[in-house]
Amino acid sequence: MEVVALVSGGKDNCFTMMRCLDYGHKAKLCSSIHPSPHLFVVALANLIPLDDGVDELDSYMYQTIRRGIVTITVKVAALGLKPSSHLGKELAELKCHLLQMNESYGINVCGEGREYETLTLDCPLFCNARIILDDYEVILHSADSIASVGILHPRAFHLEHKPDSSDRIGDGSVTQDISSCVYEVDEVITRTDEEKHTLNPAVDACTNIDLCISKIGKNLRSISCWIQDRSRDLEGYLVIFYCSIASVGLKEDLIAVLSGIDNQLQEEGLGWVNVLYVHLYISNMKEFGLANEVYVSFITEKKCYLGVPSRSTIELPLVQVGLGKAYVEVLVSDELKKRVLHVQSISCWAPSCIGPYIQATLYGEVLYMAGQLGLDPPTMKLCPGGATAELELALQNSEAVANAFSCSIYSSAIHFLVYCSAQLTSDEKDEVEQTLQSSYITRLDCSKTGLYPTVLYVFAPDLPKGARVEIKPILYVPTNDDGVATREMETGMTQPAPSQAWSAQYSDLHDSCCQIHTIDGRICSAVVSVTSDIASKICSTAGQLYHTEDNLKAMARFCAFQIVKILGDNKFSWDSITMLRFYYSVEHSVEADAMSRAFSEAFTELAEDNGSLRTDESPCYNIVPVSGSGCSASQIAVSETEAA
């Protein structure tokens, strides 16, 4: 489409013209109107979330900066902005101050309330030259003691030729320095204990729901909470004497689960600000909106003043196995320092967040990326073409997010989790696996580590926005330029060792069931898959693999053995585990409580030979019911481990 650009010379008009070019339009004419230079801002409503919160507008401000739009303030008229200090300043210089003023006084960080006006001196649209302001005067329009109004009046300027003006505009290849969207945060902002631990009154509404808490890890650890529905027939007998209320609804269950984690964090002297990543599992994706409403009543920007956590949300068959309608797992750090990427406005390079979370969190040398769908960034709609097309676009979106941290999913991946809709046919599942192989696996650059990332498929009843595929990469991002390790491995810790009796029984199956990816003895990702073939070798009776207590224990012992062996072989301690998750298929009609007991007994038995294993009252693992999981669709049980 050919368009006419109505331009005042400010940042918004220039950004809008760049967006028009991004979408393939052609700006044929440029027009300006006097004396009201800001009439065109009304047309921006389709592109910029003017009425949304600070995160939306803060995302927009970052885009204007990273896209190379150099603007200065030519008018200030708001509390916290002084003509003598802030006129003539570049927007990039004022960014932090504007965010602070938003928090203190509620001003709009993008100036959409006329708090300030801008003049564009340079941007990629200026193909031949940039404007250099040689002289100006400051005119005090109103000397108000609270919010004085000042105007910058240019006296002299000249144009400076751009040496490289062959330019990147008009061919759809506008360079975007997306790394400027990533910002580092640590505990430089102080908050009172009351602010850190402000509870929503709703947390007391479901005190009769019985909860289970699992914990594993030390400085970096995972904490999970789920409903323990004891009203179900777990042992062939209806538990009628139990007085707690069983699952009522998603809202009540999620309030109970989030309050359980909230309480656990407070017991450890922590808060939601310490949470880096959230796995949100719900029983019905149609209640995604309701889940977000409850979620933001706990995980607020005020509590998470260093940035809200990254997140992944999928539907799981929780009710079928007695886990209520909500299940939450969080990754927690004692150290309040991280780098985050949070872009929620319309973008051409990666989808905005579809919920109250951020795209990625870098903690230490590990990048935890939010779940990525096959969404077209400008429209935020699922791409046509089915599961394989969604996977291709999800890979592109993941790569764009990785690039913001100066890394790549093709050279930095540690672990690659692929969520697939259980509604996929067998042929579609094969196509997804083949597409991942051809579009991702074969393109991996393993020259640095010599190892492929661990890959795990999880089949779920439903995914956000009705997607067929969602991916969640975990990446290794070196902290210095040469990639040399900057943190030495802890020493003096007892390494776990598997039982000799178990070693003799299971050692020949290790290579056929384990995927392992380690980096410099400091990071380890491992996936242990129990296929039907392996299950038939380790279980006492073939067939009905899940339906006997002995067979459940046998598979649990096998997974526990493999995990301990992996830790020992790679010189990791039990306390270095940050996440231990067991997936199992609900098609085998086994209650989560029965699976949990089997693993608990397996670790207790293993701990008798190794004092370093922790077997206290709370579980050290998560039992996650799925529609299917494994390296491919044929696996029936999988354990997933991360250690650092």
Disulfide bonds with the S-S distance in Angstrom:
none
